[in-house]
Amino acid sequence: MKPFINRRFVIALGAALILVSSLAQARTVFLVVSSDDPFHQKIAAGFKKSFTGIFEENNLYGLEDRSRALGKTLSENPPRLMVVIGDLAAKTAKQYCANCPIVHAAVSSSDGINLSGPNIYGISNLPNPAKMAENIRIVFPEVKNVGLIFQPKNTGRQVEQIQAAMSKAGLSLKAAPIEQMKEIPKAFEQITPQIDLLLLIEDPGVVNNDTLPYLFINCIKKKIPVFVSSEDLLKKCGVAGYSHDPEKLGAELAGLSSDVMSEKSAGSKIKSSSGNLMLNKKIAQMYNYNFSAQASAQGIIVQ
């Protein structure tokens, strides 16, 4: 009888282990990072420092092949929560794990990839609009009229928030909607006679490697300084900007993920995050612009 009892014990133990493994797997949090881009990696680092739960991590390295391979795994064995950083990770989660709760950060255009629904949470790619308006006033106290070119399908909701924040700060936003990138020159020529400053936000239908040289050169020619919403844009064309602190953003992503896991998330599903005032002295010199003592004291110099 003893061997029989042992076999029953082994079978029962094996079944219990399988059950525990299945439950653990069902509780899995899956962190997917789009690429090795330093901004993405700093967000991921901030997340990993702050998130106290167990999670798995996958880096797509910007490759569609890796996205498809991971997608197959996700569709066969979906995690309890997807945490995604960057556009490719967000697209992968939406395409292959649409029924999973998804928490996102650094997604350039939630509208453009249709990242919306009852299980979608995230931190807006746009830093807090009220803080952006406040920092425009700090750096450019003489500015009254701010121009912005945007594609409504990509950043329409964000522009509404910016419009409200600018109005509260005593600034007038001249927003020019376009449908295609080829409309940018016409929109630019229409708004520039009315503005003192151009605001560039992360809109893939407006801001990319093809359009930035045109906007940058023509802003310098017309002596219209540029204020931006990311450190990357600041290095390329901005006099100043208000940008996310990536590690802080990662910590906020971790907090939101924990809230979703524990079903404590309430209110708006897309959170707004504060950031840092950043200044580019090299580009400011092209405009013969000197930063005020207040701006210099509060801003971070980026070369």
Backbone hydrogen bonds, N-H to C=O, Kabsch-Sander energy under -0.5 kcal/mol:
donor,donor_aa,acceptor,acceptor_aa,energy
5,I,1,M,-2.4
6,N,2,K,-2.4
7,R,3,P,-2.5
8,R,4,F,-2.2
9,F,5,I,-2.4
10,V,6,N,-2.8
11,I,7,R,-2.6
12,A,8,R,-2.5
13,L,9,F,-2.7
14,G,10,V,-2.7
15,A,11,I,-2.3
16,A,12,A,-2.2
17,L,13,L,-2.4
18,I,14,G,-2.2
19,L,15,A,-2.3
20,V,16,A,-2.7
21,S,17,L,-2.8
22,S,18,I,-2.4
23,L,19,L,-2.5
24,A,20,V,-2.7
25,Q,21,S,-2.5
26,A,22,S,-2.3
27,R,23,L,-1.1
28,T,25,Q,-1.5
29,V,54,I,-0.7
30,F,28,T,-0.5
30,F,81,L,-2.8
31,L,29,V,-0.6
31,L,56,E,-3.5
32,V,30,F,-0.6
32,V,83,V,-3.0
33,V,58,N,-2.5
34,S,85,I,-2.3
41,Q,37,D,-2.5
42,K,38,P,-2.3
43,I,39,F,-1.8
44,A,40,H,-2.4
45,A,41,Q,-2.3
46,G,42,K,-2.2
47,F,43,I,-2.4
48,K,44,A,-2.6
49,K,45,A,-1.8
50,S,46,G,-1.2
50,S,47,F,-0.5
51,F,47,F,-2.8
56,E,29,V,-2.7
58,N,31,L,-2.4
60,L,33,V,-2.9
60,L,58,N,-0.5
62,G,34,S,-2.9
63,L,60,L,-2.3
67,S,63,L,-1.6
68,R,64,E,-2.5
69,A,65,D,-2.2
70,L,66,R,-2.6
71,G,67,S,-2.6
72,K,68,R,-1.9
73,T,69,A,-1.4
74,L,70,L,-2.7
75,S,71,G,-2.6
76,E,72,K,-1.5
77,N,73,T,-2.2
80,R,28,T,-1.7
81,L,28,T,-1.4
82,M,101,P,-2.7
83,V,30,F,-3.1
83,V,81,L,-0.5
84,V,82,M,-0.5
84,V,103,V,-2.8
85,I,32,V,-2.3
86,G,105,A,-2.4
90,A,86,G,-1.8
91,K,87,D,-2.9
92,T,88,L,-2.2
93,A,89,A,-2.3
94,K,90,A,-2.5
95,Q,91,K,-2.4
96,Y,92,T,-2.5
97,C,93,A,-2.1
100,C,97,C,-1.8
102,I,119,N,-2.9
103,V,82,M,-2.9
104,H,121,Y,-1.9
105,A,84,V,-1.6
108,S,106,A,-0.7
111,D,154,N,-0.7
113,I,109,S,-1.5
114,N,111,D,-1.4
115,L,110,S,-2.9
116,S,114,N,-1.8
120,I,117,G,-1.5
121,Y,102,I,-3.2
121,Y,119,N,-0.5
122,G,269,K,-2.4
123,I,104,H,-2.3
124,S,122,G,-0.5
124,S,271,K,-3.5
128,N,273,S,-2.6
132,M,128,N,-2.2
133,A,129,P,-2.5
134,E,130,A,-2.3
135,N,131,K,-2.4
136,I,132,M,-1.9
137,R,133,A,-1.8
138,I,134,E,-1.4
139,V,135,N,-2.3
140,F,136,I,-3.0
143,V,140,F,-1.7
146,V,172,S,-3.1
147,G,197,L,-3.2
148,L,174,K,-2.0
150,F,176,A,-1.9
154,N,151,Q,-1.8
155,T,151,Q,-2.5
156,G,152,P,-1.7
159,V,155,T,-2.5
160,E,156,G,-1.6
161,Q,157,R,-1.6
162,I,158,Q,-2.4
163,Q,159,V,-2.8
164,A,160,E,-1.9
165,A,161,Q,-2.2
166,M,162,I,-2.9
167,S,163,Q,-2.1
168,K,164,A,-1.9
169,A,165,A,-1.4
170,G,167,S,-1.3
171,L,166,M,-3.1
172,S,144,K,-2.8
173,L,171,L,-0.5
174,K,146,V,-3.6
174,K,172,S,-0.6
175,A,173,L,-0.9
176,A,148,L,-3.3
178,I,150,F,-2.3
183,E,180,Q,-1.9
184,I,181,M,-2.1
187,A,183,E,-2.4
188,F,184,I,-3.1
189,E,185,P,-2.4
190,Q,186,K,-1.7
191,I,187,A,-2.0
192,T,188,F,-2.2
194,Q,191,I,-2.0
195,I,192,T,-1.0
196,D,145,N,-3.0
197,L,145,N,-1.2
198,L,225,P,-2.6
199,L,147,G,-3.3
200,L,198,L,-0.5
200,L,227,F,-2.5
201,I,199,L,-0.5
203,D,201,I,-2.0
206,V,203,D,-2.4
207,V,203,D,-3.2
208,N,206,V,-0.7
212,L,208,N,-2.4
215,L,211,T,-2.2
216,F,212,L,-3.1
217,I,213,P,-2.5
218,N,214,Y,-2.1
219,C,215,L,-2.0
220,I,216,F,-2.0
221,K,217,I,-2.3
222,K,218,N,-1.9
223,K,220,I,-0.9
224,I,219,C,-2.9
227,F,198,L,-2.8
228,V,240,A,-1.8
229,S,200,L,-1.1
234,L,230,S,-1.9
235,K,231,E,-2.1
236,K,232,D,-1.0
237,C,233,L,-2.7
238,G,233,L,-1.0
238,G,234,L,-0.7
239,V,226,V,-2.5
240,A,226,V,-1.4
241,G,278,M,-2.3
242,Y,228,V,-2.2
243,S,241,G,-0.5
243,S,276,N,-2.3
245,D,274,S,-0.6
249,L,245,D,-2.7
250,G,246,P,-2.3
251,A,247,E,-2.0
252,E,248,K,-2.3
253,L,249,L,-2.3
254,A,250,G,-2.1
255,G,251,A,-2.1
256,L,252,E,-2.5
257,S,253,L,-2.3
258,S,254,A,-2.3
259,D,255,G,-2.1
260,V,256,L,-2.3
261,M,257,S,-2.5
262,S,258,S,-2.2
263,E,260,V,-0.9
264,K,259,D,-3.4
265,S,259,D,-1.0
271,K,122,G,-3.2
271,K,269,K,-0.6
276,N,243,S,-3.1
278,M,241,G,-3.1
279,L,300,I,-2.8
280,N,239,V,-2.7
281,K,279,L,-0.6
284,A,280,N,-2.2
285,Q,281,K,-2.0
286,M,282,K,-0.7
286,M,283,I,-0.6
287,Y,283,I,-0.7
287,Y,284,A,-1.0
288,N,285,Q,-1.1
289,Y,284,A,-2.7
296,S,292,S,-2.5
297,A,293,A,-2.0
298,Q,294,Q,-2.0
299,G,295,A,-2.4
300,I,277,L,-2.3
302,V,279,L,-3.2
